[in-house]
Amino acid sequence: MSSAEAPTRAGARWLPRASIVGAFVRRDYRIVRSYSRLWIFEIFVGSLTLVTYYFISKTFGAVPVANLQGAPSYFAFAAVGVAITTVITVATASLAFQVREEQLTGTLEALTAQPVAASELALGLAGYHFLFGVARSVLYLALAGLVLGADFSQASLVGVLVCLLGTGIALTGIGVALGALVIVFKRVEALGAILTFGLGLLGGAFFPIQVLPAALETVARAVPTRLAFDSVRAALFRGEGWGGSALGLYVFALLALPAALWLFGAALRVARRRGSLGQY
C-alpha cells in the first residue's frame, strides 16, 4: 500500500483503535506537563469560582431549597454547577481549540497524512482534555464537600462517576462537531463560547430552570445538559433517582457521537479536496 493510500483507508475505519487514541492522549499530556503552571492555574481559577459561589450563598443566607433538586443549600447546588460546567466546557470546546492549535502550529496536515482514522484523530485530540476535565470536576466536588462544607452525605459515588462520564461522553459529540467546523471554517471560537455558555445556562448550572421564562424553560428541558445536572445532583444529594437521566445521557451519546465523527471525517475530506488543511 502506498503512503498516499494510507490516509484514505485509515479514514474509512469506523471503530477507533485504543492504542492510537491513547498515543494522542499521552502526547498532549507530555505537552501540558511541560507547562505545569498552566494546569495549576486552571485548577486555581475553577477553585476560585467555587469559593465565589460559597460567599454568595453566605451573603444571601438561607434560601428555599424546594426547587434545588434535593440540594441542602444553594452553595451545594452551585458547586455541582461549577463541576459540571467544567466538563461541559472541555467536552464541547476542547477539541475545537485543539484543532485550531494544530492548524496554527502547522501540524494538522501532517497528522492527517498518517494512517489514522478520522474518528481516532478526533477522539485522540479530545482525549486528554476530556480526562483532565472530569478529574477537575471531581476535585472541585471534593473541595466543596471536604473544605467548604457542602453536604454530600447521601451521595452514591458510583452514580456520580457514571453520570460524570456520561456527561463527558455525551457532550463530546458536540465538541467533535465543533472541531469539524474549525477544519472547514477555521475561526469558530465565538460559536464555541456561546454554545458552552448556553448549554450551562439552560441546563440549570447556577439556578433552577423553573425561574426561566416559559419559552426558555421549554427549551431548557430539551437540552442534554439538563440531564447532566439532574443526574449528578440526584446522585450527590439523594443517592438515588439518577438512573433515568444518566440513561438519557448515554442514549444521546449513542446517537450524537457517531454522527459527529462522521461529520468530522467529512470535514477532513472537504479540506483535502480544497487543499486547505494547511491554511489557518
N, C-alpha and C positions, 0 to 999 in steps of 0.2 A: 504494500500500500504506500503510495507516495505521500509526502508531507502535505500536499495540497488537499488530498482526500481526507486526511485525518480529522480536521475540524468538522468537516461535513458529516462524517459518520458518527463522530462523537456527539455532535449536536442533535443527531436523531435518537440518541439514547434517552429513554424516558426515566428510568429509575436511577437516581444519582448514586455513585459509589461512595461509601462512607470514608474510604481512605483518601479520596480526592477532597471531599468536603473538609475532612479533618486536617489535611495539609494546608488548606486556606486558613483555617482557624488558628493553627499553630503559627503560620506566617504573620497573621495580624496580631496575635498575642506577643510575638517577639518584637514587632514594630512598636506596639504600645508600651511594652516593658522598657524599651529604651528611652521612653519619655514618661517615666514613672510619676513625675509631678502632675501630669495631665489627668490620669485616672484618680489620683488622690484629690485633685481639685474638683473633679466631677462628683465624687462621693461627698466632699465637703459642701458643695452647693446644694445637693439633694438633702443633706442633713440640715443645712441652714433653712431650707424651705420647710422641713418638718418642724423645726423649732419655732419658726414664724407662726405656723398654724397652732402650735401649742400655746403661744402667748395670745393669739387671737381668741382662742377658746377661754383663756383665763380672763381676758378683758371683758367679754360679754357674759361671763358667769354661766350659770345653769341655763340650758335651753331645752325645750321639749324634745324628747327623743322618739316620739311616736313614728315619725317618718324617716328615721335614721337607719333603717334596715337592721334593727337589732343592736346597733352600736350603743354602748353605755354612755357615751358622751360625744360631743361634736368633734373633739380632738381625735378620738378613736376613729370616727367616721372619716375625717380628713386625712388621717395617717394612711388609711387604705388608698385614698385618692392619690396621695403622693407616690406610694409604692407602685400602684397600677399605672399611673401616668408615666412613670419611668419605663415600664415595659412597653406601653403604647408608643412612646417616643422612639425607642430603639427598634421596635418591630416594624414601624411604619416608615421611619426616616433614615435608619442607619444604612440600608442598602443603597438608597438613592445618594446619600452622602459618600459612601464608599466608591460607588461607580464614578461619581464626579471627581473624586480624588484620583482614581485610576486614569481618568481622561486627562486631568491636568498634569499628572506626572508622566504621561505618555506610555503607561504600562497596559492599558486596556486592550489595545490592538495586539500586543504580544501575548496576553493571556488568552485571547480568543483564537490565536493561531495554534494553540496547543490542543492535543486530543482530549479536550474537556467538554463535556456536555453543557448546554445552556443551564440546565437545572443544577448541575454541580457548581457552575460558576456563580449562579445566583445565591444558592444556599451557602456556598463557601464564603462569599463576600459578606453575607449577613451573619454567619455563624458565631464569630467571636463576640460581636456587639450584642447579639441575642443572649448568649450565655452570661455576659457581663451585666446586662440589664436585669436579668432575672436574679442574679446574685445581689445586685444593688438593692432591688426591691425587698429581698429577704432581709438584708442588712438594715434597711430603713424600718421595717416592721419590728425587728429585734430592738432597735434603738427606741422606737416608740413604746414598746412594752417594758423593756428592762430598765430604761433610763428615765423616760418621760411619763411613765405611769399609766399608759393605755391598758385597759383590762381585756386581755385575750384569754382569760382563764377557761372559757368554754371551747376553745379552738380545737378543730380537727387538723392536725399537722399534715396528715395525708391529703385531706381535702384542699388545704391551702396550696400544697405543692402541685396537685393535679390541676387546680384552677389557674395557678400562675403559668404553668407550662401550656395549658390550653389557650390562655390569653395570648402568649407569645407566638404560638404556632398559628393560631387563627389570624392574627394581625400581620404576621409575616407575609401572608398573601398580598395584603395591601402594599406592604413595603416593596415586594418584588415587582408589583405593577408600577409603582413609582420609579423603581430602578429602570424599568423598560422605557418609561417616558424620558428619563435622563439620557439614555442611549440615543434616542431619536431627536429630542428637542434641546438637549444639553442643560438648560437652565430651568429647573422647576423647584428651586428652594422655597419660593413663596408658597407654592401649592402644598408642599410638604408641611410647612409650618402651619398653614391654615387648616389642613386636614388633621394634623395632630391635635391642635387646639380644639377643633370642632368635635373630634371623637371623645376627648376628655370632657369637654363642657356638656355635651349632650348625653354622655354615658352616665353622668352623675358623679364626677370626681370629687367636687367640693361642696355640693348642695344636692338635696333630693330633686329628682326630675319633676316631682309634683309641683314645685314652685315655678316651673316654666310656664309661659303662655300655652294655651291648649294646643295650638297648632304645633309648636315646638315639642311639646310633651309627646304628641303622637309620633313625631319623627324620632324622638329620643328612645321610644320603646322599640324602634326597629333597628337601631344601630348595634353592631356586635359588641361594642364596648360596654353597653348596659349589662350584657350577660357577664362580662368580666367583673365589673364592680359588684353585681348582685351575688355572683358565685363566691368570690373571695370574702365578701362581708359575711355571707351566710356561714362559710367555713370557719371564719375567725370568731364571730360573735355568738353563733348558736351551735356550731359543730355539726350541724345537720342542715338538710334542705338545699345543699349546694349542687346536688347531682343533676337536676334538670337544667340549670343554667350552664353547668360545665359540659353537659352533653351537647347543648346548643352550640357552644364554642367549638367543639370538635367536629360537629356536623358542618359548621361554617368553614372550618379549616379544610375539611374533606372536599368541599366544593370550590373554595376560593383559591387554595394554594395550587392545585393543578392548572386551573385556568390562568393564574398569574405566571406560572412557569412557562406555559405555552406562549403567553404574551411576551415574556422576556426573550424567549427564543426567536419569536417573530421579529422583535425589535432588533436583535443582532443580525438577522438575515437582511432586514431593510438597510441597516447601517453598512453592511458589507456591500450590498448592491450599489449604494450611493458612494461608497468609498469614504465614509465619514467617521469611521471608528477612531481614527487618529486625530480627529478635529475636536476642538473644545471651545 
